[in-house]
Amino acid sequence: MTDLAWNPQLVDQLVWHWNHQVRARLEGLTDEEYFWEPAADSWSVRPRGTGVAPVQAGAGSMTIDFAFPQPEPAPFTTIAWRLGHVIVGVLAMRSASHFGREPTDYDSFEYAGTAAGALVQLDEEYARWVAGVTALGEEGLARPCGPAEGHYAEAPMATLVLHIHRELIHHLAEVCLLRDLHVHLPRP
């Protein structure tokens, strides 16, 4: 029996999904789709001072809606919000903790005011994450995540990598579904 190298398997899990199921489906994302609010009181990325949630986080002219604790039921979120969450909370903050990215968080990040800008941010953070995971190698996957990861602190990095990949697959599939719904809206 040969030893299985897990690092290439974990990288391929995300890269395959990105290349075959997600990224092409995001091409042509319009600002109308990006900011579309399919439900009342949706959370989104908005111009500073126009947020609808108790917390409006962000360093630039755009902020993202949040609340702590999150209300029950949770508000519906727009494509802009979901991409902001993926870019910052799923990718950028983790890359800052583990792969040398400059520190960032929901408050210090400058959210994109356009769909095209958000896709540039997404591409950059995705590339940084994939490069970081690839560089871990087998030994890096086995080391503990460390204190930056809270309840994952003692878990091996492979556990965090699997969690992040699940988050990406989940949220980006939601974005694709919202695009599908937007296309099928009744038009006057």
C-alpha positions in Angstrom: 0.0 0.0 0.0 1.3 3.5 -0.9 1.1 6.5 1.4 -1.5 8.9 0.2 -0.4 12.6 0.1 -3.3 14.5 1.5 -2.2 18.0 0.6 -2.7 17.6 -3.1 -6.1 16.0 -2.4 -7.3 19.0 -0.3 -6.0 21.5 -2.8 -7.6 19.7 -5.7 -10.9 19.5 -3.8 -11.2 23.3 -3.9 -9.5 24.0 -7.2 -11.7 21.5 -9.0 -14.8 23.1 -7.6 -13.6 26.6 -8.4 -12.6 25.7 -11.9 -15.5 23.5 -12.8 -18.5 24.7 -10.8 -18.1 28.2 -9.5 -15.8 30.8 -11.2 -17.3 30.6 -14.7 -20.7 31.0 -13.1 -19.6 34.3 -11.5 -18.5 35.8 -14.8 -20.6 38.7 -15.9 -22.0 39.3 -12.4 -23.8 42.7 -12.6 -24.1 45.3 -10.0 -27.9 44.8 -10.1 -27.4 41.1 -9.2 -24.7 42.0 -6.6 -27.0 44.3 -4.6 -30.3 42.6 -5.4 -32.4 42.2 -2.2 -34.8 39.4 -2.7 -36.3 39.7 0.8 -37.3 42.6 3.0 -34.6 43.9 5.3 -31.8 41.9 3.6 -28.3 42.4 4.8 -25.9 43.7 2.2 -22.8 45.7 1.5 -23.9 49.4 1.4 -22.6 52.9 1.1 -21.4 54.1 4.6 -24.3 55.3 6.7 -27.0 53.4 4.9 -26.8 50.0 6.6 -29.9 48.3 8.0 -28.3 46.3 10.7 -27.0 47.3 14.2 -23.4 46.9 13.0 -22.0 48.4 9.8 -18.4 47.2 9.5 -15.9 48.3 7.0 -13.0 50.8 6.5 -13.9 52.4 3.2 -16.9 54.0 1.6 -18.9 50.7 1.8 -19.9 48.7 4.9 -21.3 45.3 5.5 -24.4 44.7 7.7 -24.0 42.6 10.9 -25.4 42.0 14.3 -23.9 40.3 17.4 -25.6 38.1 18.3 -27.2 37.4 15.0 -31.0 37.8 15.1 -33.3 34.8 14.9 -34.3 34.2 12.2 -31.1 35.5 10.5 -31.8 38.1 7.8 -31.6 37.1 4.2 -28.2 38.1 2.7 -27.5 39.5 -0.8 -24.8 38.3 -3.1 -22.7 41.3 -2.0 -23.0 40.3 1.6 -22.2 36.6 0.8 -19.2 37.5 -1.2 -18.0 40.0 1.5 -18.3 37.2 4.1 -16.4 34.7 1.9 -13.7 37.3 0.9 -13.1 38.5 4.5 -14.4 36.1 7.1 -13.7 32.9 5.3 -10.5 33.6 3.3 -8.7 36.9 4.2 -8.8 36.6 7.9 -7.6 32.9 7.8 -4.8 33.8 5.3 -3.8 36.6 7.7 -3.7 34.1 10.6 -1.8 31.4 8.8 -0.2 32.5 5.5 1.4 35.9 6.0 -1.4 38.1 4.6 -1.6 41.5 6.2 -4.1 41.5 9.1 -7.6 42.3 8.3 -11.1 41.8 9.7 -14.7 42.9 9.0 -14.0 46.4 10.4 -10.7 47.1 8.6 -11.6 45.7 5.2 -12.6 47.9 2.3 -15.6 46.3 0.7 -16.1 46.5 -3.1 -18.8 48.9 -4.3 -19.2 47.0 -7.5 -19.7 43.4 -8.5 -16.5 43.5 -10.7 -14.5 44.9 -7.7 -15.8 42.1 -5.5 -14.8 39.5 -8.0 -11.3 40.9 -8.1 -11.1 40.7 -4.3 -12.5 37.1 -4.4 -9.9 36.0 -7.0 -7.1 37.5 -5.0 -8.1 35.9 -1.7 -8.8 32.6 -3.3 -5.3 32.6 -5.0 -3.7 33.5 -1.6 -5.6 30.7 0.2 -4.7 28.0 -2.4 -1.1 29.1 -2.4 -1.0 28.9 1.4 -2.7 25.5 1.6 -0.4 24.2 -1.1 2.7 25.5 0.8 1.6 23.7 4.0 2.6 20.3 2.6 1.9 17.2 4.6 3.6 18.3 7.8 1.8 21.7 7.8 -1.6 19.9 7.5 -0.8 17.9 10.7 0.3 20.9 12.9 -2.3 22.4 15.3 -4.1 25.5 14.0 -3.1 27.6 17.0 -4.9 30.2 19.1 -6.1 32.3 16.2 -8.7 29.7 15.4 -10.5 29.5 18.7 -12.2 26.1 19.0 -10.0 24.8 16.2 -6.8 25.8 18.1 -5.8 22.2 18.9 -7.2 20.7 15.7 -4.8 19.9 12.8 -4.6 22.5 10.0 -6.3 19.9 7.8 -9.4 20.3 9.9 -9.4 24.0 9.3 -8.7 23.5 5.5 -11.7 21.2 5.2 -13.9 23.6 7.1 -12.9 26.6 4.9 -13.5 24.5 1.8 -16.9 23.5 3.0 -17.7 27.2 3.7 -16.5 28.2 0.2 -18.4 25.5 -1.6 -21.6 26.3 0.5 -21.6 30.1 0.2 -20.5 30.2 -3.5 -23.2 27.7 -4.4 -25.7 30.1 -2.7 -24.3 33.0 -4.8 -24.8 30.9 -7.9 -28.4 30.0 -6.9 -29.2 33.7 -6.3 -27.9 34.5 -9.8 -30.2 31.8 -11.1 -33.2 33.2 -9.2 -32.4 36.8 -10.4 -32.4 35.6 -14.1 -35.9 34.1 -13.6 -37.5 37.1 -12.0 -40.7 38.2 -13.6 -39.9 41.2 -15.9 -42.3 44.0 -16.7 
